[in-house]
């Protein structure tokens, strides 16, 4: 009699990385190095950087494009549309895969592709890894099938939106986020992001009243420093909590001003 041999079904999938950049010479090399040997394609969508971003990108095997910045959500979706493979790993230039996260993704690639996967993001703030203050584990969806997911939310606080009914896996390992090197960088971003966020909220018809900025700022500080244990992050936890409260205050003051002008 003839013997029937049954072979296990082997499934593997490829991943495209999508990164948006603007003057990221401090961060981009670290990000791209962490992707080496993990992804099968890297797409960088730049916004006409004036520093060494493009020359750094071109030392790696990447597809480099440039266009005018449309907004965080719009730019990230445009980067995704430039990718070849169905599965996309969408990162910011100041993010990098930890060795454990790299191993998790490589293991995942040997099986069937999931619809989406989330990972814990660990942030480095002024040289210190922040494990409280509401900043960790800060789980983010970064790997997904682009047929069932897009960037959405409200600028500048974008988030990946998955079609209903699909499961999201959680990967082991941290997505390393190198946020701010100095307090001044944090303050500069607060000014910029509060402008963007207040205008986006205004367009959606949201309102801010006299007491709103004070209530929101107080609640933000209490949550970050006490409820989310920012006190355990030392002086950096205090700085994060107070600046986060100030950011909330500014956002609602600017929204209130827009309400008055309308």
Secondary structure, 3 states (H helix, E strand, C coil): CCCCCCCCCCCCCCEEEEEEECCCCCCHHHHHHHHCCCCCEEEEEECCCCCCHHHHHCCCCCEEEECCCCCHHHHHHHHHHCCCCCEEEEEECCEEECHHHHHHHHHHHCCCCCCEEEEEEEEEECCEEECCCCCCCCEEEEEEECCCEEEEEECCEEEEEECCCCCEEEEEEEEEEEEECCHHHHHHHHHHHHHHHHHHHHHCCCCCCCCHHHHHHHHHHHHHHHHCCHHHHHHHHHHHHHHHHHHHHHHHHHHHHHHHHC
